[in-house]
Amino acid sequence: MVYHWKDGWYFERLTDPREKYGWVRIYHIPLLQYEAQGIADVDIEIEPHTWASIVAAVCVEGDTAFTFRLAMALHGGLLDSGLRGPR
């Protein structure tokens, strides 16, 4: 699923289990390019742990172990977040 923020900026969580599962792709397609060919002028992919650090860093509490684990849990990394309950 792709989220269009505004002015041609898109965010996408990669879900192919064979490669880069859980990575976040951010890309920008200028309006004129979108109408013509849809070629992105910015296209980056961020691995899940770095994405969680980014999300934690911009929250009000800042990037702490707790906010990082919360961000990982919200991103789908419950196994790595430490927030999973007992089995």
C-alpha positions in Angstrom: 0.0 0.0 0.0 1.3 3.4 -1.0 0.6 6.6 1.0 0.7 9.8 -1.1 1.5 12.6 1.3 1.4 15.7 -1.0 3.1 17.3 -4.0 4.2 13.9 -5.5 5.8 12.5 -2.3 5.0 8.8 -1.7 5.7 6.4 1.2 5.4 2.6 0.8 6.1 -0.3 3.1 7.7 -3.1 1.1 6.0 -6.5 1.7 7.7 -8.9 -0.7 8.9 -11.7 1.8 11.8 -12.7 -0.5 13.6 -9.3 -0.4 13.5 -6.2 1.7 10.4 -7.2 3.7 9.4 -4.3 6.0 11.7 -1.8 4.3 10.2 1.7 3.7 10.4 3.2 0.2 10.2 7.0 -0.1 10.0 8.5 -3.6 9.0 11.7 -5.3 7.5 12.0 -8.7 7.2 15.6 -9.9 3.8 16.4 -11.3 5.0 17.0 -14.9 7.0 13.7 -14.8 4.0 11.9 -13.4 1.8 13.0 -16.2 4.4 12.1 -18.8 6.2 9.0 -17.6 6.0 8.6 -13.8 9.7 8.7 -13.3 10.9 9.4 -9.7 13.6 12.0 -9.2 14.1 10.7 -5.6 13.8 7.0 -4.7 15.2 5.7 -1.5 14.6 2.5 0.6 15.2 2.4 4.3 15.6 -0.8 6.3 13.1 -1.4 9.2 15.4 -0.7 12.2 16.5 2.6 10.7 12.9 3.6 9.9 12.0 2.8 13.5 14.8 5.1 14.7 13.6 7.9 12.4 10.0 7.5 13.8 11.2 7.4 17.4 13.5 10.4 16.9 10.7 12.7 15.7 8.3 11.7 18.5 8.0 14.0 21.6 10.0 11.6 23.8 12.9 11.4 21.3 14.8 8.3 20.2 15.0 6.1 23.3 15.0 2.3 23.7 11.3 2.5 24.6 10.2 4.7 21.7 12.3 2.6 19.3 10.6 -0.6 20.5 7.2 1.0 20.1 8.1 2.1 16.6 9.3 -1.3 15.7 6.1 -2.9 17.1 3.9 -0.5 15.1 5.9 -1.2 12.0 5.3 -4.9 12.4 8.5 -6.0 14.1 7.0 -7.4 17.3 9.5 -10.2 17.3 12.4 -7.8 17.5 10.7 -5.1 19.5 10.7 -6.7 23.0 7.0 -5.9 23.4 5.6 -9.3 22.5 3.8 -10.9 25.4 4.5 -14.3 26.9 4.0 -17.4 24.8 
